[in-house]
Amino acid sequence: MSTWQCVKQCGACCNLDPAERPDLEDYLSASELELYLSMVGEGGWCVNFDQITRECRIYSNRPRFCRVESEVFQDMYGVEPEEVNDFAIDCCRQQIEGVYGDRSLEILRFDQAVGL
């Protein structure tokens, strides 16, 4: 069975381009949407994403919409806890492929990490 995990120094989820996420207001509150949009920087990348180290500068204090946690996914997306693992894997694969491509080092590292 594949098990979701974050792959360090990937950063695909830090590409916040609102044009790529037209349904933001469907799952973010007004204040979360405002915060989200304030975090979008050059090229759609989060202003807290360090392009050199490819790590989040506020990881331990990141907003809830940046967290892969059962409670967050259930509240934001209506995903039941037993479905979070597969949902997170699918979301990450889509985002990584969209940002880096389906033959990128990032997707290969992710697939290996989760056991695909």
trRosetta pair geometry for C-beta under 8 A, 3 or more apart (Angstrom, degrees):
i j d omega theta_ij theta_ji phi_ij phi_ji
1 115 7.4 59 103 96 34 145
2 85 7.5 156 100 156 77 109
2 86 7.8 95 76 -99 109 67
2 89 5.9 66 124 -105 130 158
2 114 4.8 38 -171 151 101 94
2 115 4.6 -168 -113 74 65 97
2 116 5.5 27 -106 -67 135 75
3 85 6.3 -57 -135 -152 52 124
3 114 6.1 -156 70 -151 44 69
3 115 6.4 52 22 15 72 125
4 68 6.9 -123 138 157 136 146
4 84 7.7 -101 25 131 146 78
4 85 5.0 -166 -1 -150 107 64
4 88 4.1 38 -126 95 164 123
4 89 5.0 -130 -84 -59 95 79
4 92 7.0 144 -142 1 104 140
4 114 5.9 1 -104 -120 34 119
5 113 5.5 -116 69 151 110 113
5 114 6.2 -176 26 -84 80 76
6 10 7.4 -144 -178 27 72 125
6 68 6.9 170 -58 26 103 135
7 10 4.5 75 84 -38 97 127
7 106 7.3 151 92 -159 140 72
7 109 5.2 125 -170 126 150 108
7 110 5.1 -113 -14 -90 146 69
7 113 5.0 -168 -86 -6 104 163
8 55 7.2 -6 -165 -97 85 100
9 53 7.2 -104 -109 155 99 59
9 54 4.1 73 -153 94 74 120
9 55 6.3 -41 -87 -62 67 81
10 13 7.6 57 100 5 107 84
10 54 7.2 145 35 160 12 120
10 96 6.6 -47 -178 -107 125 110
10 106 5.1 110 -140 -148 90 108
10 109 7.0 -161 -87 86 105 128
10 110 6.7 65 -109 -67 148 104
11 14 4.5 -44 -168 27 79 123
11 15 7.4 88 140 -29 80 82
11 49 5.7 102 -151 -155 117 126
11 54 4.8 -113 -26 -168 134 85
11 55 7.4 -106 -75 -73 106 23
11 56 7.8 166 -111 -51 84 75
12 15 6.0 -43 -170 13 46 110
12 92 7.2 107 74 -160 131 69
12 95 4.6 130 137 130 116 98
12 96 4.4 -112 -55 -92 171 59
12 98 7.6 115 -170 62 115 82
12 99 4.3 180 -137 37 89 146
12 100 6.3 -84 -92 -10 112 108
12 106 6.3 129 -47 160 117 148
13 66 7.1 122 139 -147 123 76
13 92 7.3 -45 -60 -115 107 77
13 95 5.8 44 -83 142 61 158
14 45 6.0 28 132 -157 93 77
14 46 4.3 -94 -167 18 84 117
14 48 7.6 -126 -142 77 115 78
14 49 3.8 106 171 -83 146 140
14 56 6.6 -167 -89 -83 127 91
15 20 7.5 16 130 45 102 155
15 44 5.4 39 -169 118 77 106
15 45 5.8 -41 -106 -97 60 63
15 46 7.6 -103 -71 -14 18 80
15 95 7.3 164 54 -174 106 99
15 98 7.9 -158 87 104 141 102
15 99 4.8 161 13 -106 155 126
16 21 7.5 -54 -172 14 54 138
16 36 6.7 -169 -169 -177 130 85
16 39 6.1 64 19 102 175 100
16 40 4.8 -130 96 -96 118 85
16 44 5.9 -166 65 173 55 73
16 45 7.0 93 19 -153 84 15
16 46 5.2 90 -15 -67 124 79
17 20 4.4 67 88 7 104 109
17 21 7.2 139 91 5 58 91
17 40 7.0 112 -96 -142 33 120
17 43 7.8 -64 -75 147 109 48
17 44 2.9 -15 -71 -142 91 139
18 21 5.8 -79 -142 59 40 89
18 22 7.7 88 163 -88 69 42
18 24 6.3 -47 -138 -23 91 146
18 36 7.9 112 -86 131 101 110
18 37 6.7 17 -64 -106 138 85
18 40 6.3 -47 -25 -82 97 161
18 44 7.7 -149 7 -130 55 97
19 22 7.4 9 -164 -68 32 81
19 44 7.5 -84 31 -100 97 130
20 44 7.2 67 5 -162 119 150
20 98 6.8 122 -158 160 136 143
21 24 5.2 74 127 -59 105 93
23 26 4.3 -21 174 13 93 128
23 27 7.1 52 131 2 94 96
24 27 7.1 -92 -164 49 33 79
24 28 5.3 -16 170 17 78 125
24 33 5.9 115 139 -121 112 98
24 36 6.5 -167 -163 103 133 157
25 28 6.3 -69 -109 56 31 88
25 33 5.8 22 -95 -96 71 147
27 65 7.9 127 119 -120 102 112
27 76 4.5 65 -179 -177 114 84
27 77 6.0 6 -123 -75 144 63
28 32 4.0 -137 -168 99 94 114
28 33 4.4 131 111 -63 125 77
28 36 6.0 -49 -138 -13 164 143
28 65 6.2 -1 -101 -85 104 147
28 76 7.6 16 -73 -138 52 108
29 32 4.5 91 48 10 76 104
29 33 6.9 -138 90 -8 37 87
30 33 5.8 -54 -147 34 28 113
30 34 6.5 31 153 -19 62 105
31 34 5.6 -50 -149 35 34 114
31 35 6.5 35 152 -17 65 104
32 35 5.6 -53 -148 38 34 111
32 36 6.1 40 152 -24 67 105
32 63 6.9 140 -138 174 89 137
32 64 7.4 -62 -117 56 127 101
32 65 5.9 117 -174 -31 123 130
33 36 5.5 -49 -144 34 31 116
33 37 6.3 27 158 -15 64 106
34 37 6.1 -58 -148 39 27 107
34 38 6.4 27 153 -20 62 109
35 38 5.7 -59 -149 37 30 112
35 39 6.5 29 153 -22 64 108
35 63 5.9 137 128 -90 140 154
36 39 5.9 -65 -158 32 29 111
36 40 7.3 36 148 -33 63 98
36 63 7.5 -121 -74 75 71 161
36 65 6.4 -26 -84 72 113 155
37 40 5.8 -40 -156 11 41 116
39 46 5.0 -12 157 -141 104 84
39 47 5.6 -136 -161 23 54 94
39 48 6.5 -36 -151 0 106 103
39 63 7.9 -120 -43 3 152 132
40 44 6.2 -34 -157 -142 100 45
40 45 7.8 121 -155 68 55 25
40 46 7.1 -53 -97 -99 38 46
40 47 7.5 27 78 -26 8 90
41 44 7.8 3 68 91 49 6
41 45 5.4 -40 67 80 96 73
41 46 6.5 49 12 154 101 14
41 47 4.0 123 -49 -76 125 76
42 45 6.3 -13 75 41 63 99
45 49 5.3 -104 173 58 102 133
45 51 7.1 39 157 -78 163 101
46 49 4.3 99 67 -17 94 104
46 56 7.5 -6 96 -118 143 90
48 56 5.6 28 129 -158 104 77
48 57 4.7 -132 -169 45 77 96
48 58 4.7 -52 -158 12 142 107
48 62 7.5 169 109 -106 155 90
49 54 7.6 -2 -179 -145 94 41
49 55 7.7 176 -151 93 60 21
49 56 6.1 -39 -99 -99 61 60
49 57 7.4 -139 -75 -4 12 88
50 53 4.5 16 106 42 128 97
50 54 6.8 -84 87 -27 77 14
50 55 5.4 -4 46 59 112 67
50 56 7.5 -178 7 -99 85 9
50 57 5.6 109 -41 -56 101 95
51 54 7.0 17 -162 -77 26 60
55 59 7.0 -46 171 -46 92 130
56 59 4.1 120 84 -69 114 83
56 62 6.1 -8 163 -74 150 127
56 66 7.7 118 -123 173 156 144
58 61 4.9 -73 -180 69 91 91
58 62 5.4 129 109 -75 90 66
59 62 5.7 -17 -142 -28 28 115
62 66 4.0 -85 155 81 123 141
62 67 6.6 153 95 -57 109 83
63 66 5.2 97 62 4 71 103
63 67 7.7 -133 106 -13 44 93
64 67 5.5 -58 -156 24 44 118
64 72 5.3 -172 176 -117 94 119
64 76 7.9 172 130 -52 106 127
65 72 7.4 177 -95 -172 33 124
65 76 6.8 127 -110 -108 79 154
67 72 5.1 141 86 -21 102 166
68 72 7.4 -133 -134 67 15 129
68 73 7.2 29 -153 -50 56 116
68 84 7.6 134 177 175 84 109
68 88 5.1 78 -156 -128 127 132
69 72 4.4 81 62 10 90 108
69 73 6.8 -174 81 -7 42 88
70 73 6.0 -64 -146 41 26 106
70 74 6.1 23 160 -19 66 110
70 81 4.3 29 -158 -121 127 89
70 84 5.0 -99 -104 -45 71 161
71 74 5.9 -57 -146 37 27 109
71 75 6.2 20 159 -13 64 111
72 75 6.0 -62 -146 42 27 106
72 76 5.8 6 166 -2 67 118
73 76 6.3 -59 -126 49 25 98
73 77 5.4 -35 -168 40 64 113
73 79 4.3 -44 150 59 105 122
73 84 5.0 131 65 -118 156 101
73 87 6.4 130 -168 94 140 141
73 88 7.3 -81 -86 -63 149 95
74 77 7.5 -61 -99 59 9 70
74 78 6.8 28 -163 -134 46 17
74 79 5.8 -104 -85 69 48 60
74 80 6.6 56 -108 -109 100 26
74 81 6.4 -20 -61 -56 126 70
74 84 7.7 -56 -47 -73 81 111
77 87 7.3 158 107 175 148 146
79 83 5.1 -129 -173 90 89 110
79 84 5.7 114 129 -87 123 65
79 87 4.9 -43 -140 -21 148 174
80 83 4.8 76 61 12 81 109
80 84 7.6 -121 96 -35 42 77
81 84 5.7 -27 -154 -13 38 117
83 86 5.9 -63 -166 49 61 103
83 87 5.4 61 140 -26 86 114
84 87 5.6 -64 -141 43 28 112
84 88 5.8 29 163 -22 69 109
85 88 6.1 -59 -148 35 22 108
85 89 6.6 21 155 -18 60 106
86 89 5.7 -52 -147 35 33 112
86 90 6.3 32 155 -17 66 106
87 90 5.9 -58 -151 38 29 110
87 91 6.2 28 153 -19 65 109
88 91 5.7 -53 -143 37 31 112
88 92 6.1 29 159 -17 65 108
89 92 6.0 -59 -147 39 26 108
89 93 6.2 26 157 -19 64 109
89 114 5.7 137 -118 -176 110 158
89 116 7.6 141 -169 -58 127 125
90 93 5.9 -56 -145 36 28 110
90 94 6.4 28 157 -18 64 107
91 94 5.9 -59 -152 36 28 110
91 95 6.3 21 156 -14 65 110
92 95 5.8 -59 -144 40 30 108
92 96 5.9 28 160 -18 68 109
92 110 6.2 -168 138 -159 119 140
93 96 6.0 -55 -141 39 27 108
93 97 6.1 25 160 -16 63 111
93 107 7.0 71 -141 -137 70 98
93 110 6.8 175 -91 121 66 140
93 111 7.8 67 -107 -75 105 83
94 97 6.0 -61 -147 40 24 108
94 98 6.1 22 156 -19 63 112
95 98 5.7 -58 -146 38 29 112
95 99 6.1 15 161 -10 66 111
96 99 6.1 -63 -142 43 27 101
96 100 5.7 -32 -180 35 67 111
96 104 7.0 -146 163 62 93 128
96 106 5.1 -155 -159 124 111 113
96 107 4.9 148 129 -83 125 78
96 110 5.6 -121 -53 -9 172 158
97 100 7.2 -74 -115 61 16 71
97 101 6.4 -12 -156 173 54 13
97 102 4.6 24 -134 -78 106 74
97 104 7.8 -180 -111 17 44 113
97 107 6.0 59 -76 -89 71 135
99 106 7.7 -39 86 82 106 159
100 104 3.7 11 139 -62 109 178
100 105 7.6 -89 168 47 140 64
100 106 4.5 76 62 38 169 132
100 107 6.5 -170 87 -27 116 92
101 104 4.4 121 65 -41 85 102
101 107 7.2 -109 94 -8 53 130
102 107 6.0 -17 -151 19 36 177
103 107 7.1 -43 -69 54 5 131
103 108 7.9 26 -172 -45 41 104
104 107 4.9 97 58 7 83 95
104 108 7.0 -145 98 -1 47 87
105 108 5.6 -58 -149 40 34 113
105 109 6.1 35 153 -20 68 107
106 109 5.8 -54 -145 37 28 110
106 110 6.3 29 155 -19 63 107
107 110 5.5 -51 -144 38 33 114
107 111 6.2 35 156 -20 66 106
108 111 5.9 -53 -144 37 28 110
108 112 6.3 27 156 -16 62 109
109 112 5.9 -58 -148 39 28 110
109 113 6.2 29 155 -22 65 110
110 113 5.7 -57 -146 35 29 111
110 114 6.3 5 165 0 66 111
110 116 7.9 9 118 26 74 125
111 114 6.5 -68 -142 47 24 95
111 116 4.1 -85 -155 65 82 110
112 115 7.8 33 -179 -72 27 29
112 116 7.7 -73 -51 48 23 73
